[in-house]
Amino acid sequence: MKKILALLLITYASQASGQNYTVNFTGTGESASVATVKVENLTTGATLEINGTDLLRLTLPTGIDEDSETAYPRLALYPNPMSEYSDMMLPDHVYGEAKVLITDISGKVIYSRKIYNDSPGKSFRISGLKNGVYIINVNAGNCSLSGRLVSVSNANGSVHIENISNSVDPAGEKIRTGFPKGLAETVDMPYNNGERLKFTGISGDFTTIVTSDFASDKEIIFKFVRCKDGDNRNYPVTEVGTQTWMAVNLGTESYSNGDLIGTTDPQTLNISTAVNPKYVWVYYAYMVTIDPLVNGRLYTWHAAVDSRGLCPTGWHLPTRDEWNTLFTTLGGATIAGGKLKETTFAHWESPNTDANNFSGFTAIPTGTRAPAGSCTNYTKFSSLWSSTEKDATYAWYCALGYNFGAAYSDVNTAKNVGLGVRCIKD
């Protein structure tokens, strides 16, 4: 435990002075309102969900000596370390409604609730914290306080805050599922300078992704655009430079005019000798089940460029030049792959080299289907068609991989191979 406390003190001593950045949200395009926002810290993995009318307050660590006379006000927490519980006593000058936010040492939000302090010396009992080190923040209209709490408990992590004074205490509320609709809140999230956040804004059928880092207050503007495929499925989108892209892989089984694309029977049918085959498949392999709504489907190039429109109306299969423009916007092909790839190992095989999803494109592996009928590499490579032909037999595609951070558009394959698709707005 002494080692944990020493590490914590070193970590906080290295931080800059405490500061907050305020973030608000606005919709434009197809919708001016933002219903909900999912916030993901691409560096730490911390997430929360809030209403689009809420203010997000990014709280930076204070990094100051709490023994100093000018130290940031600290909470009184006793016992500390706690085994079963710790009592939090609020000072007399903290009154009215306040919000308690508990985060672990990585910055992940563990618990959030409202409390009400209407008398001097009011105390609240914190229980249910697992073994670990936590930051307790209390934000009231007239001040903010914080404290570090060490837990040596065997609790299961079901956190509870109980008013142990005589006044009536409102019911608590868990975080990460949004706050009651129609009630604007200021929601806190720990933040360190240099970290990048991914915002997913939702308004009805529309979903737009924006990524940003912060050095001051900022307004996040979600440009909502329609992206609905032939199966009437709506797709999230992200804007990268001057381009707007689908933010997930295409999964439609129909052209935009409603005609079915069709698949082979059986799925493993050899189509090596077929002329201009137009097929769609769900990735399949021995003992492997793929969700096409998550991973997308695999298409032959002939299906991808069919005049009936594989992409949603107002969207198209990107050219090789459009892929190259995307790479250039992200700093060049040698680093663009990392900025396009999803950051976790939920879909990518380790090491998922250089993945940071700087762009919000959130690329995940597609795998491929060979003309002879086998599927491979569903955790290793994202292979996405371009509309540009190399010749009568081959076409170019975009390649991203689990073990490199570059992005390639100078690779090609036979048009009867099954690859994934990302569409770009006209």
ChimeraX attribute file (.defattr): number of C-alpha atoms within 10 A of each C-alpha:
attribute: neighborCount
match mode: 1-to-1
recipient: residues
	/A:1	12
	/A:2	7
	/A:3	8
	/A:4	11
	/A:5	14
	/A:6	10
	/A:7	12
	/A:8	15
	/A:9	13
	/A:10	11
	/A:11	13
	/A:12	15
	/A:13	15
	/A:14	12
	/A:15	15
	/A:16	14
	/A:17	12
	/A:18	13
	/A:19	14
	/A:20	19
	/A:21	17
	/A:22	17
	/A:23	18
	/A:24	16
	/A:25	22
	/A:26	16
	/A:27	20
	/A:28	13
	/A:29	11
	/A:30	13
	/A:31	17
	/A:32	14
	/A:33	19
	/A:34	23
	/A:35	18
	/A:36	23
	/A:37	25
	/A:38	19
	/A:39	23
	/A:40	18
	/A:41	22
	/A:42	21
	/A:43	16
	/A:44	15
	/A:45	14
	/A:46	19
	/A:47	19
	/A:48	18
	/A:49	18
	/A:50	25
	/A:51	25
	/A:52	25
	/A:53	20
	/A:54	23
	/A:55	18
	/A:56	23
	/A:57	18
	/A:58	20
	/A:59	18
	/A:60	18
	/A:61	22
	/A:62	19
	/A:63	18
	/A:64	17
	/A:65	13
	/A:66	13
	/A:67	9
	/A:68	8
	/A:69	8
	/A:70	9
	/A:71	12
	/A:72	18
	/A:73	14
	/A:74	18
	/A:75	19
	/A:76	19
	/A:77	23
	/A:78	15
	/A:79	15
	/A:80	15
	/A:81	19
	/A:82	19
	/A:83	18
	/A:84	16
	/A:85	22
	/A:86	23
	/A:87	20
	/A:88	23
	/A:89	18
	/A:90	21
	/A:91	18
	/A:92	12
	/A:93	12
	/A:94	23
	/A:95	19
	/A:96	13
	/A:97	15
	/A:98	20
	/A:99	19
	/A:100	19
	/A:101	23
	/A:102	24
	/A:103	20
	/A:104	18
	/A:105	14
	/A:106	13
	/A:107	19
	/A:108	18
	/A:109	21
	/A:110	19
	/A:111	22
	/A:112	24
	/A:113	18
	/A:114	19
	/A:115	23
	/A:116	18
	/A:117	24
	/A:118	15
	/A:119	17
	/A:120	13
	/A:121	14
	/A:122	20
	/A:123	20
	/A:124	20
	/A:125	17
	/A:126	19
	/A:127	21
	/A:128	19
	/A:129	29
	/A:130	19
	/A:131	17
	/A:132	15
	/A:133	21
	/A:134	23
	/A:135	20
	/A:136	21
	/A:137	22
	/A:138	22
	/A:139	18
	/A:140	19
	/A:141	11
	/A:142	11
	/A:143	12
	/A:144	16
	/A:145	18
	/A:146	20
	/A:147	18
	/A:148	22
	/A:149	23
	/A:150	22
	/A:151	24
	/A:152	17
	/A:153	18
	/A:154	12
	/A:155	16
	/A:156	10
	/A:157	14
	/A:158	11
	/A:159	16
	/A:160	18
	/A:161	23
	/A:162	17
	/A:163	19
	/A:164	15
	/A:165	15
	/A:166	9
	/A:167	12
	/A:168	12
	/A:169	17
	/A:170	13
	/A:171	10
	/A:172	16
	/A:173	15
	/A:174	15
	/A:175	18
	/A:176	16
	/A:177	13
	/A:178	19
	/A:179	18
	/A:180	11
	/A:181	13
	/A:182	11
	/A:183	9
	/A:184	14
	/A:185	16
	/A:186	16
	/A:187	23
	/A:188	22
	/A:189	23
	/A:190	20
	/A:191	24
	/A:192	20
	/A:193	12
	/A:194	11
	/A:195	13
	/A:196	20
	/A:197	24
	/A:198	22
	/A:199	23
	/A:200	21
	/A:201	29
	/A:202	23
	/A:203	19
	/A:204	10
	/A:205	16
	/A:206	21
	/A:207	24
	/A:208	25
	/A:209	26
	/A:210	22
	/A:211	22
	/A:212	16
	/A:213	16
	/A:214	17
	/A:215	11
	/A:216	11
	/A:217	14
	/A:218	14
	/A:219	11
	/A:220	16
	/A:221	18
	/A:222	28
	/A:223	22
	/A:224	25
	/A:225	21
	/A:226	19
	/A:227	24
	/A:228	20
	/A:229	24
	/A:230	21
	/A:231	17
	/A:232	13
	/A:233	14
	/A:234	15
	/A:235	22
	/A:236	23
	/A:237	28
	/A:238	26
	/A:239	21
	/A:240	19
	/A:241	12
	/A:242	8
	/A:243	14
	/A:244	20
	/A:245	23
	/A:246	23
	/A:247	23
	/A:248	22
	/A:249	27
	/A:250	25
	/A:251	28
	/A:252	25
	/A:253	22
	/A:254	20
	/A:255	22
	/A:256	21
	/A:257	15
	/A:258	15
	/A:259	14
	/A:260	15
	/A:261	19
	/A:262	13
	/A:263	16
	/A:264	15
	/A:265	8
	/A:266	8
	/A:267	14
	/A:268	17
	/A:269	13
	/A:270	15
	/A:271	17
	/A:272	14
	/A:273	10
	/A:274	10
	/A:275	9
	/A:276	14
	/A:277	20
	/A:278	21
	/A:279	22
	/A:280	26
	/A:281	25
	/A:282	22
	/A:283	27
	/A:284	19
	/A:285	15
	/A:286	7
	/A:287	5
	/A:288	8
	/A:289	10
	/A:290	15
	/A:291	11
	/A:292	17
	/A:293	14
	/A:294	13
	/A:295	22
	/A:296	24
	/A:297	25
	/A:298	31
	/A:299	33
	/A:300	25
	/A:301	30
	/A:302	18
	/A:303	23
	/A:304	28
	/A:305	19
	/A:306	13
	/A:307	11
	/A:308	16
	/A:309	22
	/A:310	29
	/A:311	28
	/A:312	26
	/A:313	18
	/A:314	15
	/A:315	21
	/A:316	20
	/A:317	23
	/A:318	23
	/A:319	19
	/A:320	19
	/A:321	13
	/A:322	16
	/A:323	20
	/A:324	20
	/A:325	17
	/A:326	22
	/A:327	23
	/A:328	15
	/A:329	15
	/A:330	20
	/A:331	11
	/A:332	15
	/A:333	20
	/A:334	15
	/A:335	18
	/A:336	26
	/A:337	29
	/A:338	28
	/A:339	24
	/A:340	27
	/A:341	29
	/A:342	24
	/A:343	23
	/A:344	18
	/A:345	14
	/A:346	10
	/A:347	19
	/A:348	25
	/A:349	18
	/A:350	13
	/A:351	14
	/A:352	22
	/A:353	18
	/A:354	19
	/A:355	27
	/A:356	21
	/A:357	24
	/A:358	25
	/A:359	26
	/A:360	28
	/A:361	26
	/A:362	22
	/A:363	29
	/A:364	29
	/A:365	26
	/A:366	30
	/A:367	23
	/A:368	25
	/A:369	27
	/A:370	18
	/A:371	21
	/A:372	14
	/A:373	17
	/A:374	17
	/A:375	21
	/A:376	15
	/A:377	18
	/A:378	23
	/A:379	19
	/A:380	21
	/A:381	21
	/A:382	27
	/A:383	28
	/A:384	28
	/A:385	32
	/A:386	27
	/A:387	19
	/A:388	18
	/A:389	18
	/A:390	15
	/A:391	11
	/A:392	8
	/A:393	12
	/A:394	17
	/A:395	21
	/A:396	24
	/A:397	27
	/A:398	25
	/A:399	19
	/A:400	25
	/A:401	27
	/A:402	25
	/A:403	16
	/A:404	16
	/A:405	22
	/A:406	20
	/A:407	25
	/A:408	21
	/A:409	22
	/A:410	12
	/A:411	13
	/A:412	20
	/A:413	17
	/A:414	19
	/A:415	26
	/A:416	27
	/A:417	24
	/A:418	34
	/A:419	28
	/A:420	30
	/A:421	30
	/A:422	24
	/A:423	25
	/A:424	24
	/A:425	20
	/A:426	12
